[in-house]
């Protein structure tokens, strides 16, 4: 009978081993899950792509690959193949192109602080290029025009666009262009080149443009 009691106790103990093992595995898995999903592990989220980002990307793609351009004074520029520098140089080199009040060249890589006339550092490359072009064509005089989209107050937009156009003129003067060869004016919401109903259109309308007034 004693042996039968020992066997019963052993059998009873063995019956508890399996549930305990399962419970231990469940607890271990729960602890592992918590350690992986706890506050120490940053959540991975997909980047938010805004309409403005999409518009900026589209503009960058349209400008094409960087290309070396040689000026009459021997200066070499690196600028996008379809950028304003390339278009302006082609216009100045074309003996058949005449000065026109309707012919404007839109800067494509000037950036300002939002709602301000402060140029951002990323604008310097294009400012340097335009300054070099004006130096290489000393007879050329230009008019700088500032424009905005239709957001905000119309009168305030004129003031802002004027400050931006004059700010760009001042930067070109610092780079060596005689101030007497330049003039500047802000036109605000006038003369839009795209639809203000879209972010891409508004981005195109917020611009600084250049018109050659004498070749």
C-alpha positions as CSV (number, residue, x, y, z in Angstrom):
1,X,0.0,0.0,0.0
2,X,2.9,2.3,0.8
3,X,4.3,1.9,-2.7
4,X,0.9,2.7,-4.1
5,X,0.8,6.0,-2.2
6,X,4.2,7.0,-3.5
7,X,3.1,6.3,-7.1
8,X,-0.1,8.3,-6.6
9,X,1.9,11.2,-5.2
10,X,4.3,11.1,-8.1
11,X,1.5,10.9,-10.6
12,X,-0.3,13.8,-9.0
13,X,2.9,15.9,-9.1
14,X,3.5,15.1,-12.7
15,X,0.0,16.2,-13.6
16,X,0.9,19.7,-12.3
17,X,4.2,20.0,-14.2
18,X,2.6,20.5,-17.6
19,X,0.2,23.3,-16.6
20,X,3.0,25.0,-14.7
21,X,5.3,24.8,-17.7
22,X,2.6,26.3,-19.9
23,X,2.0,29.1,-17.4
24,X,5.7,29.8,-17.2
25,X,5.9,30.0,-21.0
26,X,2.9,32.4,-21.2
27,X,4.4,34.7,-18.5
28,X,7.8,34.7,-20.2
29,X,6.2,35.6,-23.6
30,X,4.2,38.4,-21.9
31,X,7.3,39.9,-20.3
32,X,9.2,39.7,-23.6
33,X,6.3,41.5,-25.4
34,X,6.3,44.3,-22.8
35,X,10.0,44.8,-23.1
36,X,9.7,45.2,-26.9
37,X,6.7,47.5,-26.9
38,X,7.5,49.5,-23.8
39,X,8.4,53.2,-23.6
40,X,12.1,52.5,-24.3
41,X,11.3,51.4,-27.9
42,X,10.4,54.3,-30.2
43,X,7.3,53.7,-32.3
44,X,8.0,53.5,-36.0
45,X,5.7,55.9,-38.0
46,X,5.6,56.6,-41.7
47,X,6.9,60.1,-42.7
48,X,4.2,62.6,-43.5
49,X,4.5,64.0,-47.0
50,X,2.8,67.4,-47.3
51,X,1.5,69.1,-50.5
52,X,4.3,71.6,-50.1
53,X,6.9,68.8,-50.1
54,X,5.3,67.3,-53.2
55,X,5.4,70.7,-55.0
56,X,9.0,71.3,-54.1
57,X,10.0,67.9,-55.3
58,X,8.2,68.5,-58.6
59,X,10.0,71.8,-59.1
60,X,13.4,70.1,-58.3
61,X,12.8,67.4,-60.9
62,X,11.7,69.9,-63.6
63,X,15.0,71.8,-63.3
64,X,17.1,68.8,-64.6
65,X,20.6,67.7,-63.9
66,X,23.4,70.1,-62.8
67,X,25.4,71.4,-65.8
68,X,28.6,73.4,-66.2
69,X,28.0,76.7,-68.0
70,X,30.8,79.0,-69.3
71,X,30.4,82.8,-69.3
72,X,32.0,85.3,-71.6
73,X,34.6,86.3,-69.0
74,X,35.7,82.7,-68.5
75,X,33.7,82.1,-65.3
76,X,32.2,78.6,-65.1
77,X,28.9,78.1,-63.3
78,X,27.2,74.9,-62.1
79,X,23.4,75.2,-62.4
80,X,20.4,73.0,-63.4
81,X,20.0,72.5,-67.1
82,X,16.5,74.0,-67.1
83,X,17.1,76.5,-64.4
84,X,16.9,80.3,-64.6
85,X,20.6,80.7,-65.1
86,X,20.6,78.6,-68.3
87,X,17.6,80.4,-69.7
88,X,19.0,83.9,-68.9
89,X,22.4,83.0,-70.5
90,X,20.7,81.7,-73.6
91,X,18.7,84.9,-73.9
92,X,21.7,87.2,-73.4
93,X,23.7,85.2,-76.0
94,X,20.9,85.3,-78.6
95,X,21.5,88.3,-80.9
96,X,17.9,88.0,-82.1
97,X,16.3,88.3,-78.7
98,X,15.1,91.8,-78.0
99,X,14.3,93.5,-74.7
100,X,10.6,93.1,-73.8
101,X,8.4,94.2,-71.0
102,X,6.8,90.8,-71.1
103,X,9.9,88.7,-70.9
104,X,10.6,87.7,-67.2
105,X,12.9,85.1,-65.8
106,X,11.7,83.4,-62.6
107,X,14.3,82.6,-59.9
108,X,13.8,78.9,-59.0
109,X,16.0,78.4,-56.0
110,X,15.4,81.4,-53.7
111,X,13.9,80.7,-50.3
112,X,12.6,83.1,-47.7
113,X,11.5,82.8,-44.1
114,X,7.7,82.4,-44.1
115,X,6.0,85.8,-44.2
116,X,9.4,87.6,-44.1
117,X,11.9,89.1,-46.5
118,X,14.8,87.2,-44.9
119,X,16.6,85.1,-47.5
120,X,17.6,81.6,-46.3
121,X,21.2,80.3,-46.7
122,X,20.1,77.8,-49.5
123,X,19.4,80.8,-51.7
124,X,23.1,81.8,-51.9
125,X,24.1,79.5,-54.7
126,X,21.6,81.0,-57.1
127,X,22.4,84.6,-55.9
128,X,26.1,83.9,-56.6
129,X,25.3,82.6,-60.1
130,X,23.1,85.5,-61.1
131,X,25.7,87.9,-59.7
132,X,28.3,86.2,-61.8
133,X,26.1,86.4,-64.9
134,X,25.5,90.2,-64.4
135,X,29.3,90.7,-64.0
136,X,30.0,88.8,-67.2
137,X,27.5,90.9,-69.1
138,X,28.4,94.5,-67.9
139,X,26.0,96.3,-70.3
140,X,22.9,94.4,-69.0
141,X,20.5,96.2,-66.7
142,X,17.7,94.5,-64.9
143,X,14.4,94.9,-63.1
144,X,13.6,92.6,-60.1
145,X,9.9,91.9,-59.4
146,X,8.5,90.4,-56.2
147,X,5.3,88.4,-56.2
148,X,3.1,86.5,-53.7
149,X,0.1,84.2,-53.8
150,X,-3.4,85.3,-52.7
151,X,-3.1,84.2,-49.1
152,X,-3.4,86.9,-46.5
153,X,-4.0,90.6,-46.9
154,X,-3.4,92.1,-50.4
155,X,-1.8,95.3,-49.1
156,X,0.5,93.3,-46.8
157,X,1.5,91.1,-49.7
158,X,2.6,94.1,-51.8
159,X,4.7,95.3,-48.9
160,X,6.2,91.8,-48.4
161,X,6.9,91.3,-52.1
162,X,8.6,94.7,-52.4
163,X,10.8,94.0,-49.4
164,X,11.8,90.7,-50.9
165,X,12.6,92.1,-54.3
166,X,14.7,94.9,-52.8
167,X,16.4,92.4,-50.5
168,X,17.5,90.3,-53.5
169,X,18.7,93.5,-55.2
170,X,20.8,94.4,-52.1
171,X,22.3,90.9,-52.1
172,X,23.3,91.2,-55.8
173,X,24.8,94.6,-55.0
174,X,26.9,93.0,-52.3
175,X,28.2,90.5,-54.8
176,X,29.5,93.3,-57.0
177,X,26.6,94.3,-59.3
178,X,26.4,98.1,-59.6
179,X,23.1,99.2,-57.9
180,X,22.6,101.6,-60.8
181,X,22.1,98.6,-63.1
182,X,19.2,97.4,-61.1
183,X,15.7,98.4,-59.9
184,X,13.2,96.5,-57.8
185,X,9.5,96.6,-57.2
186,X,6.9,94.4,-55.4
187,X,3.7,93.5,-57.2
188,X,2.0,91.4,-54.5
189,X,-0.7,89.1,-55.9
190,X,-0.6,90.6,-59.4
191,X,0.4,88.6,-62.5
192,X,0.0,85.1,-61.1
193,X,1.7,82.3,-63.2
194,X,-0.3,79.4,-61.7
195,X,-3.6,78.6,-60.0
196,X,-3.7,79.8,-56.4
197,X,-6.2,77.1,-55.6
198,X,-3.4,74.5,-55.3
199,X,-0.3,74.4,-53.1
200,X,1.8,73.8,-56.2
201,X,0.3,76.9,-57.9
202,X,0.7,79.1,-54.8
203,X,4.4,78.0,-54.6
204,X,5.0,79.1,-58.2
205,X,3.3,82.5,-57.6
206,X,5.5,83.2,-54.5
207,X,8.5,84.2,-56.6
208,X,11.2,86.7,-57.5
209,X,11.5,87.4,-61.2
210,X,14.1,89.3,-63.3
211,X,13.5,91.3,-66.5
212,X,16.3,92.5,-68.7
213,X,15.8,96.2,-69.4
214,X,18.9,96.7,-71.5
215,X,21.2,94.2,-73.2
